[in-house]
Amino acid sequence: MARPVANPGSGAVSGVTFRDTAYKSRQIILDDGRVFHVTGSSITTDDPALIAHLDRHGDFERMSEGG
């Protein structure tokens, strides 16, 4: 099972950080029903399905990888 998503600066999860260029806050719901949250115009994750989704979505810009 995937680890939870954390906001940048929280130090809880190291992974890939994306900047949301359209919204400061929103929910991302994957096809399998899992929900992830964008806060402060960014989201950080190590979940491969979420990373693939965000890479395909035009509103998200990959900012960093690793932690």
C-alpha positions in Angstrom: 0.0 0.0 0.0 1.2 3.5 -0.8 2.5 5.8 1.9 0.4 8.9 2.6 1.0 12.2 0.8 2.6 15.0 2.8 2.9 18.7 2.1 6.4 20.1 1.3 8.1 21.3 4.5 6.4 18.8 6.7 9.3 16.3 6.3 6.9 13.4 6.5 7.4 11.9 3.0 10.3 12.2 0.5 9.3 11.8 -3.1 8.3 14.0 -6.1 6.9 17.5 -5.6 4.5 19.0 -8.1 3.3 22.6 -8.3 -0.4 23.0 -9.1 -0.5 25.9 -11.6 -4.3 26.3 -11.5 -5.4 25.8 -7.9 -4.1 26.4 -4.4 -6.2 23.6 -2.9 -8.0 20.6 -4.5 -8.5 16.9 -4.3 -7.1 14.4 -6.8 -9.1 11.2 -7.0 -7.4 8.3 -8.8 -9.3 5.6 -10.7 -8.9 3.2 -7.8 -10.7 5.6 -5.5 -7.8 6.9 -3.5 -7.9 10.6 -2.7 -4.9 12.9 -2.5 -4.9 16.6 -1.5 -3.1 19.6 -3.0 -2.5 22.3 -0.4 -0.6 25.5 -0.9 -0.4 24.9 -4.6 1.7 21.8 -4.2 1.7 18.1 -3.6 4.5 15.7 -2.7 4.2 11.9 -3.2 6.1 8.7 -3.7 3.1 6.9 -5.1 3.8 5.7 -8.6 0.2 5.9 -9.8 -0.2 9.5 -8.5 3.1 10.5 -10.0 2.0 9.2 -13.4 -1.3 10.9 -13.1 0.3 14.3 -12.2 2.9 14.0 -15.0 0.0 13.6 -17.5 -2.0 16.4 -16.1 -1.3 19.8 -17.7 -2.0 21.8 -14.5 0.9 20.2 -12.6 4.6 21.1 -13.0 7.2 18.7 -11.5 9.4 20.7 -9.2 11.7 18.3 -7.4 12.5 14.7 -6.9 14.0 13.1 -3.8 14.2 14.4 -0.3 
